[in-house]
Amino acid sequence: MNPYRTHNCDELRKKDIGQQIKLAGWVDTIRDHGGVTFIHLRDHYGITQIVINDDAMMNGVNRECVVSVEGVLRERDAETINAKLSTGEVELKVDNLTVLGKSVSQLPFDIDESVNTREDVRLKYRFLDLRNPAVHRNIVMRSEITRFLRMKMEELGFIEIQTPILTSSSPEGARDYLVPSRKHKGMFYALPQAPQIFKQLLMVSGFDRYFQIAPCFRDEDSRADRSPGEFYQLDFEMAFATQDEVFSVAEKVMCDTFSAFSDKKISAAPFKRIPFAESMLRYGTDKPDLRNPLIIEDLTDFFADVDFAPFRKKPVRGIVAPDCAASSKSFFEKMLAFATEEVGMKGLGYISVLEGMALKGPIVKFLTAEKQQLLINMLGLKENDTLFFICDVPKLVDKLSGQIRSELGKRLGLIDENKFAFCFITDFPMYEENEDTGVIEFTHNPFSMPQGEMQALETMNPLDIKAIQYDIVCNGVELSSGAVRNHRPDVMLKAFEIAGYTEKDLITKFPALFNAFHYGAPPHAGMAPGLDRIVMLLTGQESIREVIAFPMNANAQDLLLGAPNEVSELQLREAHIKIR
């Protein structure tokens, strides 16, 4: 029999009244009513109120100490029932109390208010922060979501296979975390940025459908939806599979998971598919938030014959904001301040549609009556609409337009917060030109199959070649990237040659994959939805660190354990390392 408890702190109900009960947990709150002390006792499951009539029992008892109590469960008086607690109709009259773990009297923050505490303090005392029921629930929900994802993948015929954590360094886009070898002087392992090569090797090995909840390690800067160092993804790969088959699996898993853990509206399958070029033009980003109904229009051709100097010989974009013309003067002033001070634009022009379809704004005088009517017809302008203009050099205009679109959506209250809007972004460019060097480089995953395969590589301008690559985006958050893989050694050689790699480079940097593809590699494809980001969306958190048990801070430091930290000279010598 357990010496500490017979029940947990969320288990007791009126049916248990009169029983001898043992509970154990943390002292959440203490209310001293003069000779009678009421304590909320908290454990992983919930809270039960306990009542102590003997002041001597309270010796050494303070908030957050751990106690085990024993007594008889009784019904609360009607006027003292706490409807906010699932155990709110009962309380435990304590006969015996044992302090199992003492706590200091001065806490760094109140547990219930931990989310309002400075992040550096929260992370230093993360074990206290995690006692906050709201924070605790995030981690519990993460566990439930992970279990559900595993179940769905198994239902779809995937088998779970773990891949190595210590591997070789390879150029996959981000910086590697390196691990020195003690046995091989001057040599290093690397932590995997993703199981990319291993999962492709599994397809070559004859496995048909693989998945794992995979840890990935990238030495990247932090942001709200990216944790520096380590993150997890639902990694899966399929042999003899097409892009459509990967999409079908992703839609099934995402729809079922988000339906199971949220009451919000969810995009029905099949998810909308948006080519990369269209996404950049219409939404100003390859991670569009489709809850925002605003669309970016290309007005470059319209203004080609308009004598307006700021728009001359540069691309022009327009965004129609409905029912905006009657907004206050401060609305437009704040939008201008956002554009110039936060985004870095030179200005933000606009035209408002007044009663009787009259156009008003500084740009109107540069438009003939015919051009004004053409603009109205082309964009379907209505009374009280406002058309905002964004103009800049080609490499900036789409990004700036996307930022203005997002800000207008927020300020006008157009974003449906009760919705998860999914889409696939497809047809990413295979290559891009380095702005500094002019060298052709891979845009994303170098192991993707180019559309058109060898013919495209031999006959097309590399900057026009599309890859069979795709992302899943939900509410403006990139949940996953994936691709149909390049499984042909001849196509791989040519693809890497265009990016400046030789056959020797391939053999040196990707020896296992390049070698394996010479022994019969099946066509294969897959993707890897980010677990952390899925949980972040489903729990309604703004930062990914809220759904990771022990996250690093934005500066890639573990404030709880003190990592990174110095190591001894002996450890350095054993690893053949000298600090310079």
C-alpha positions, 0 to 999 in steps of 0.5 A: 500500500502506498504510504503517501496517498490513497487518492490523487487531489482531483479524484475525491467526490461526494461518493467518497464522503466518510472514507479514511483518505490519504493525500500528498501534494504541494501546499498551494494556498494557506488561509488561517481563520484563527484555530482553523486552517484551510489549505488547497493541496495541489498535485499533478491532477488537481486540488483538494481542500484540506482542513486543519484544526490543530495549530501544532500540525502547521509547524514547518508548513508553508506554501510549496512545501510537500506534505502527506495528510490523512483524515476523513473526507466530509461534505462542505457546507452549502455556502462554502462549496467551490464550483471552480474546483472539481473537488469543490463539494468535499474537503478532508478533515486532517488528523495526521500531517507529515512534511515530506519536502520543505520549501523556503519561505520566500518564493521567487514568484507566486506560482499562479502568477508565474507567466507574468514574471520576467522570462529569465526568472521563470526559466531559472526556476522552471521547476516552479514555473511548471507547477503553475496549472496553466503551464503544467497543462501545456506540457500535459497536452503536449504529451497527449498530442504526441501520443495521438500523433503516434496512434494516427501514424500507426493507423496509416501503416507507418512504423516508428524507427529511431535514427542516430543522434550522433552523426556526421556534419553536412551542409543542410542550411543551418549551423551544426552543433558539433561534438568532438571525438575522444577516440578520433583526434581532430574529428567531430560528430554533429547532432542531426539538423533533421533525420533527412539522410537517414529516412531516405536510407530507410526507403532504400533499405526497403521500408515502406512507411517510416515515422518518428517523433524526431529531435532536431538540432540547429544552431539558429537564432531564436524567435517566437516559433523557433527554439534555439538548439533543439526542436521536435518534428513528426518526421515521416517518409513514404516509398513509391509515393507522390506529392498527392499521397504525402498531402493526403497523409498530412491532411488526415493527420492534421485534421484529426489532430486539430479536431481532437484537441480544439473546438475551432473551425478547421480547414476541410481537406483537401487543403488549398494549394498555393504556388510559391510565386502566387503566395508571395504576390497575393499574400506577401509571404510564403507563410500566409495567414488565410484567416485574413481575407485581404489580398494583395493586387499587382498594380505595376502595369496599371501605373506604367502610364501614370506620371507619378514619380514614386511609382515610376519603374518600380513594382506597385502593389495594392491592398483593398481594405473594406469599410475602412474609409470612415476610420478615424484620422488616427487610424491612418496616422498609426498605419503610416507610422507602422509603415515608416517606423516599424517596417522601414517604408518611405511612406504609405499612400492610399485612396479612399472611396467616398459616397457616390464612388468619388475617389479621394487621396493625394494620388487621385490627381495623377489619374484621369477619369478613365483611369479612376474608373478602370481602377474601380472596375479592376479591383471591384472597389465599393463605397467606404473602401480604402486602397493602400499602395506599396511600392519598392524594389522587386526584392522588397515589395512583396515582403513589405506588402505582406507586412502591411496586409497583416497589420491591416488585418489586425487593426481592422479586426478581420482575422477569425480567431476561431479558425485554423486555416491550413494550406500547402505552399507548393512549387518552390524555386529550386535555386536562387542567386546569392545577392552578394556573390552572384553564385547559384545556390539551392533555395531549400532542401538540396535533396528535392527532385526538380520538376522536369528532372534531368531535362529541366536541369539540362535545358532551363535557366536554373532560376526558373526551375521549380522543385517538388517541394512543399510546406504546410502553413496554418494561421501564418505559421509554417508547420512543415516542409517536405519534398519528393526526393531526388532518388536518381544519382545522375539527376543528383549529380547534375542538380548539385553541379549547378549549385557548384558541387563536384562529384567528389563533393557529393561523395565526400559530403553525402557518401552514404546517400550517394552510394546507396542510390547506386543500389536501387533506390525507390521514388520516395517522398515525405515531410516533417510537421513541427511538433512544438509548433502544433502544440503552440497553436493548439494551446493558444500560446504566442511563444514556442517556449511555453510548450517545451518543458525545459526551453533555452532562452532567446540567447540559447542559454539554459538558465536552469542548468547553466548551459553552456558552461565551462568544462575542465582542462582534462575534458578538453585534453581528452577531446583534443581541444584547445580554446583559442 
